[in-house]
Amino acid sequence: MIQFEQVSKVYARGSVAVEDFTLVVPSHRTVVLVGSSGSGKTTLMRMVNRMVDPTSGRVLIDDVDVREGDPVKLRRRIGYVLQQGGLLPHRTVVDNIATVPVLNGTSRRQAHHDALGLLERVGLSSEVAKRYPAQLSGGQQQRVGVARALASDPNILLMDEPFGAVDPIVRRDLQDELLRLQADLGKTILFVTHDIDEAFRLGDEVVVLRERGQIAQQGTPEQILAHPADDFVRHFIGADRSERSLTTTRVDGRLVVVDGQGRPVGVMRDGA
């Protein structure tokens, strides 16, 4: 479990990134922080692994303040996936994945063996193991980034706009892969995005942020869609967009789902 207790972050010259933020991220759940630039979402995420320390307040993991221990050891037990993958360009894929296990004392041979298994788990062939990051597509790099984050079998995954730099089709595939992995592994995931559709697709709970980390609304995707807290949330989630307003029409005995402009978007399953 991750807890933010009234955390604030003030940078030099009085620039306020986060102000009095409180949140609990339950164990084995995916919580998504979603907001525009300036909402403090990445700053909040980086407080968990101490890439940023709060000016005031506390961040706790399983009731222990993250500032009580060695920050390097803390980072090695937390998986971290960046937007561009964050892979070391001069190291092969297998060496990138094996980096943290080797630093933690696992033999290089065992770490490489485990890395090959992780490649398969994230949907990549072992054939890419000896390649370098520059020889991979953007989607492949992101899959390797996820594999590397999982290599030390962390309880917590931090994912900072991990799919934001790939095209929409690859992004959808990567989202599907994450949903599958989470169903299998049950990690505690804190995910950051500016894309509300991605937030609703991936999050067990979604936290919509205003400027400075002020929570506009938090809840399940269903709760937020059904009852936006105010005009800010309503506008941010696009509550009035045609694709959000769905109805059904019967065609040849089947219920077809259509959007606000009458375009078909799906078919209701029997018994739905």
VMD Tcl script that draws the C-alpha trace (Angstrom):
set ca {
  {0.00 0.00 0.00}
  {1.22 3.51 -0.86}
  {0.07 6.47 1.24}
  {0.49 10.15 0.53}
  {-0.07 12.16 3.70}
  {-0.57 15.90 3.09}
  {2.45 16.11 0.79}
  {3.53 19.36 -0.83}
  {6.42 20.22 -3.11}
  {7.74 23.75 -3.47}
  {10.67 24.36 -5.80}
  {13.15 27.22 -5.86}
  {11.69 30.73 -6.11}
  {8.42 29.50 -4.63}
  {7.11 27.46 -7.55}
  {4.45 25.12 -6.12}
  {4.19 21.74 -7.90}
  {2.00 19.94 -5.36}
  {0.00 21.32 -2.47}
  {-1.42 19.31 0.45}
  {-2.05 16.03 -1.42}
  {-3.47 13.00 0.40}
  {-4.23 9.63 -1.20}
  {-4.12 5.90 -0.48}
  {-3.12 3.49 -3.25}
  {-4.40 0.05 -2.13}
  {-2.24 -3.03 -2.55}
  {-2.71 -5.10 -5.72}
  {-4.75 -2.41 -7.45}
  {-4.10 -0.02 -10.35}
  {-4.61 3.64 -9.49}
  {-4.27 6.17 -12.29}
  {-3.36 9.82 -11.77}
  {-4.70 11.78 -14.72}
  {-4.34 15.48 -15.38}
  {-2.98 18.14 -17.68}
  {0.51 19.59 -17.60}
  {1.04 21.35 -14.28}
  {-1.21 19.03 -12.29}
  {1.77 17.55 -10.41}
  {1.08 13.94 -11.38}
  {4.67 13.03 -12.30}
  {6.04 14.86 -9.26}
  {3.75 12.80 -7.05}
  {4.83 9.54 -8.67}
  {8.51 10.40 -8.29}
  {8.01 10.96 -4.58}
  {7.32 7.24 -4.16}
  {10.81 6.17 -5.24}
  {12.46 9.34 -3.90}
  {13.43 10.80 -7.22}
  {11.70 13.80 -5.62}
  {11.39 14.44 -1.89}
  {8.34 16.34 -0.63}
  {8.86 19.73 0.98}
  {6.32 18.71 3.62}
  {4.19 15.69 4.41}
  {5.06 12.00 4.10}
  {4.96 9.18 1.58}
  {4.69 5.71 3.11}
  {4.94 2.20 1.70}
  {3.28 -0.36 3.95}
  {3.25 2.22 6.78}
  {6.99 2.96 6.51}
  {8.16 6.44 5.50}
  {10.18 6.10 2.30}
  {12.75 8.58 3.67}
  {13.73 6.20 6.46}
  {15.79 3.93 4.21}
  {18.49 4.01 1.55}
  {17.01 5.61 -1.62}
  {19.08 3.35 -3.90}
  {17.75 0.20 -2.23}
  {14.25 1.66 -2.35}
  {14.47 2.22 -6.12}
  {15.78 -1.29 -6.73}
  {12.67 -2.80 -5.17}
  {10.22 -0.61 -7.09}
  {9.58 -1.14 -10.80}
  {9.69 2.06 -12.86}
  {8.57 2.40 -16.49}
  {9.20 5.66 -18.35}
  {7.60 7.10 -21.46}
  {10.64 6.41 -23.66}
  {11.46 3.10 -21.99}
  {14.57 4.50 -20.28}
  {16.70 1.66 -21.64}
  {20.49 1.84 -21.56}
  {21.42 2.28 -25.26}
  {24.84 0.60 -25.01}
  {23.49 -2.60 -23.42}
  {21.60 -5.43 -25.06}
  {17.96 -6.12 -24.28}
  {18.80 -9.08 -22.05}
  {21.40 -7.04 -20.16}
  {18.94 -4.17 -19.71}
  {16.38 -6.50 -18.16}
  {18.97 -8.21 -15.96}
  {20.45 -4.97 -14.61}
  {18.69 -4.72 -11.24}
  {18.74 -8.47 -10.39}
  {22.53 -8.51 -11.00}
  {22.96 -5.42 -8.82}
  {20.94 -7.21 -6.13}
  {23.28 -10.20 -6.20}
  {21.69 -12.60 -8.71}
  {24.26 -14.32 -10.91}
  {24.48 -12.96 -14.44}
  {23.65 -16.37 -15.86}
  {20.51 -16.73 -13.74}
  {19.46 -13.13 -14.40}
  {19.76 -13.70 -18.15}
  {17.74 -16.90 -17.89}
  {15.01 -15.08 -15.99}
  {15.12 -12.19 -18.46}
  {14.30 -14.53 -21.34}
  {11.23 -15.70 -19.45}
  {10.18 -12.09 -18.89}
  {10.52 -11.33 -22.60}
  {7.99 -14.07 -23.29}
  {5.72 -12.79 -20.54}
  {5.55 -9.32 -22.13}
  {4.90 -10.76 -25.58}
  {8.36 -10.64 -27.15}
  {10.40 -13.37 -28.78}
  {13.74 -14.39 -27.28}
  {15.22 -13.40 -30.64}
  {15.32 -9.77 -29.50}
  {17.45 -10.57 -26.44}
  {20.77 -9.80 -28.13}
  {19.57 -6.66 -29.89}
  {20.21 -3.12 -28.72}
  {17.38 -0.67 -27.93}
  {17.98 1.30 -31.15}
  {17.25 -1.88 -33.11}
  {13.74 -2.16 -31.63}
  {10.46 -0.47 -32.51}
  {8.93 1.93 -30.01}
  {6.41 -0.68 -28.90}
  {9.12 -3.29 -28.42}
  {11.17 -0.85 -26.35}
  {8.21 -0.23 -24.08}
  {7.65 -3.97 -23.63}
  {11.31 -4.35 -22.69}
  {10.88 -1.47 -20.25}
  {8.00 -3.31 -18.59}
  {10.05 -6.54 -18.48}
  {12.94 -4.68 -16.84}
  {10.58 -3.16 -14.26}
  {9.32 -6.66 -13.40}
  {12.77 -8.25 -13.25}
  {13.24 -7.85 -9.50}
  {9.65 -9.04 -8.85}
  {8.66 -5.75 -7.18}
  {5.43 -5.31 -5.29}
  {5.06 -1.79 -6.72}
  {5.15 -0.59 -10.33}
  {5.38 3.11 -11.17}
  {4.39 3.85 -14.76}
  {4.96 7.40 -16.00}
  {3.10 7.93 -19.30}
  {4.63 4.63 -20.49}
  {2.64 4.36 -23.72}
  {2.48 8.01 -24.68}
  {5.18 7.91 -27.38}
  {3.79 5.10 -29.55}
  {1.08 5.09 -32.20}
  {-2.56 4.40 -31.22}
  {-2.62 0.77 -32.42}
  {0.57 -0.15 -30.55}
  {-0.67 1.79 -27.53}
  {-3.84 -0.30 -27.44}
  {-1.78 -3.50 -27.66}
  {0.43 -2.36 -24.78}
  {-2.61 -1.50 -22.68}
  {-4.00 -4.98 -23.34}
  {-0.67 -6.48 -22.29}
  {-0.64 -4.50 -19.06}
  {-4.19 -5.59 -18.23}
  {-3.20 -9.21 -18.83}
  {-0.06 -8.90 -16.73}
  {-1.92 -7.25 -13.87}
  {-4.56 -9.99 -13.92}
  {-1.76 -12.55 -13.59}
  {0.56 -10.75 -11.16}
  {-1.61 -8.45 -9.04}
  {0.97 -5.70 -8.53}
  {0.34 -2.36 -6.84}
  {0.46 0.01 -9.81}
  {0.56 3.80 -9.77}
  {0.04 4.94 -13.36}
  {0.35 8.49 -14.69}
  {-1.27 9.71 -17.91}
  {-2.85 12.79 -19.47}
  {-5.21 10.58 -21.51}
  {-8.58 10.10 -19.81}
  {-9.54 7.19 -22.08}
  {-6.36 5.36 -21.08}
  {-7.07 6.14 -17.43}
  {-10.59 4.73 -17.64}
  {-9.36 1.63 -19.48}
  {-6.56 0.72 -17.09}
  {-7.52 2.07 -13.68}
  {-9.34 0.26 -10.92}
  {-9.51 3.78 -9.49}
  {-8.93 7.07 -11.28}
  {-7.82 10.32 -9.65}
  {-8.53 13.45 -11.72}
  {-6.13 16.25 -10.80}
  {-6.38 20.01 -11.07}
  {-3.30 22.24 -10.82}
  {-0.86 21.56 -7.97}
  {-2.15 18.07 -7.33}
  {-5.56 19.16 -6.12}
  {-7.97 16.23 -6.42}
  {-10.98 17.18 -8.51}
  {-12.54 13.72 -8.22}
  {-11.52 10.16 -7.46}
  {-13.43 6.94 -7.94}
  {-13.94 4.09 -10.31}
  {-14.21 4.93 -14.02}
  {-17.90 4.05 -13.81}
  {-18.49 6.43 -10.90}
  {-16.72 9.33 -12.57}
  {-18.47 8.81 -15.89}
  {-21.87 8.51 -14.25}
  {-21.48 11.45 -11.86}
  {-18.78 14.01 -12.75}
  {-18.10 16.10 -9.66}
  {-18.24 19.49 -11.40}
  {-17.82 21.31 -14.70}
  {-14.02 20.90 -14.58}
  {-14.31 17.11 -14.41}
  {-17.18 17.04 -16.90}
  {-15.07 18.95 -19.41}
  {-11.89 16.99 -18.69}
  {-13.48 13.58 -19.23}
  {-15.39 14.80 -22.26}
  {-18.77 13.93 -20.78}
  {-20.53 15.75 -23.60}
  {-18.57 14.07 -26.41}
  {-20.73 12.00 -28.73}
  {-18.76 8.83 -28.01}
  {-19.64 9.14 -24.32}
  {-23.40 9.23 -24.99}
  {-24.35 5.70 -25.99}
  {-27.75 4.27 -26.80}
  {-28.99 1.06 -28.36}
  {-31.06 0.30 -31.41}
  {-32.40 -3.05 -32.54}
  {-31.20 -4.35 -35.92}
  {-32.36 -7.77 -37.16}
  {-33.05 -8.90 -33.62}
  {-29.70 -7.69 -32.19}
  {-29.06 -4.68 -29.98}
  {-26.51 -2.41 -31.66}
  {-24.78 0.26 -29.53}
  {-24.55 3.66 -31.21}
  {-22.89 6.92 -30.14}
  {-24.43 10.36 -29.88}
  {-24.12 10.87 -33.63}
  {-25.77 7.56 -34.46}
  {-22.55 5.76 -35.43}
  {-22.40 2.08 -34.49}
  {-19.73 1.23 -31.92}
  {-20.59 -2.34 -30.91}
  {-23.16 -5.06 -30.39}
  {-24.67 -6.03 -27.05}
  {-23.94 -9.63 -26.10}
  {-26.78 -12.01 -25.31}
  {-27.69 -11.76 -21.65}
  {-26.07 -8.32 -21.28}
}
mol new
graphics top color blue
foreach p $ca { graphics top sphere $p radius 0.5 }
foreach p [lrange $ca 0 end-1] q [lrange $ca 1 end] { graphics top cylinder $p $q radius 0.2 }
display resetview
